[in-house]
Amino acid sequence: MPEAVAHSSNTPNRLGADSIARLLVHYSLPAIVGMTATSLYNVVDRIFIGNGVGPLAIAGLALTMPIMNLTAAFGAMIGAGASTTVSIRLGQQRHQDAVHTLGNTLVLNFIIGLGITFFGLVFLEPILILFGASPATLPFAKDFMQIILLANLFNHNFIGLNNVMRASGYPKKAMWSSILTVLVNIGLAPVFIFAFGWGIRGAALATALAQLVGFVWVMFHFMNPSSFLHFQKGTFHLKKRIVKDIISIGLSPFLIHTTASLVAVVINVSLGYYGGTDGDLAIGAYGIINSIILLFLMIVMGLNMGMQPIAGYNFGAQKMDRVVHVYKLTMIAASIVTIVGFLLAMLFPTSIVGLFTDHAPLRDLSASAMRIAMIVFPIVGFQMVTTNFFQSIGKVRLSIFLSLSRQLIFLIPGLILFPRMWGLTGVWIAIPFGDFCASLVTLFVILKQYKQLVRQGSRF
């Protein structure tokens, strides 16, 4: 759906007719830029905090990751579920159903976002302590999350509506939405942290204001009657069928984020315990490593976002050869990204970590741990794309199974077993162990399902 002519009734057909490679570039490139920009401002936040506040602040920020993942889980559930539903409905030429999905997306995000904000603020301190905060790191984590939770409503709606914007034919505009939030965040963070002396609260406030700006941007888009999909009267009352479609399809990314939150808790508690007197530094090291890993995974997620409307539309239109083609191209591109990440982590770990901190013990610990954690990183792209592929064509159970296999079936048992044998090093070893085992399972599943897709077409 070309953005310049997105309101034309014939524009959805582009997803079912144009070159798959061209479509993947058209939809993925803006998503990659947007996702990478979002990841970069998380990295820049940690660089500012590490250099402007200190190593304990980085550890405090790392402790907020489980809560951030839990809040993001609901946003991802609604966003991914709505965007996939919109793509499939457009492929089926059911435009009004897509419009109703848009209205229900806004309402669901408001309801869930308000609930999370209230619950999070009331129970924030005991949650952070449960998640591994020490007396030294708790003040930093609490100061950061209080502001982030207040802005949660804006962030939920921004994520959900931005996904629908991309799926409905505006990938470049969705990209600029993300870039806009990044520019606001990066512009305000150093001012709030260094010039105003607000420390970690300044970083949180910069992020919150950026999310507010992004929310206003996407709202203006969907309030414009010239947009291919836009808000219409009568589409805001929740419909059981639409809500069920959104939640069932979005259940896979929801479980990914939820289990990621659980994993982050287990990792933080394990690092604090097995790290001994350096437990807080080990948690800080994980925060740095996770930021670097996410930088590459965000590119893969951008590729997945580009694949999603193409696969969803063509699956809805029962054009199985195009569905297979877009999966292959996305998998190859994602594998190249994770291979590059692996090479950089193996060759230049100290230089990369040095951007975050000049604290020698934290820098050395982070560099050595990064090499362990990313040792099988080249195969992670394949696993992520395959999981998202099944979600994109509405095969929720397979997507959920593959999502959970890495974190629940392999990673958490590894986090429990390996540290007992190898101490702190065992915590780092568990990360590539989970990636490797999950990728083997994913390979088995896709080989079986791929044959069915080619042979049976729409009965897949």
Summary of the structure (lengths in Angstrom):
residues: 460
radius of gyration: 21.3
end to end distance: 26.1
largest distance: 64.2
contacts: 1793
relative contact order: 0.13
helix: 86%
strand: 0%
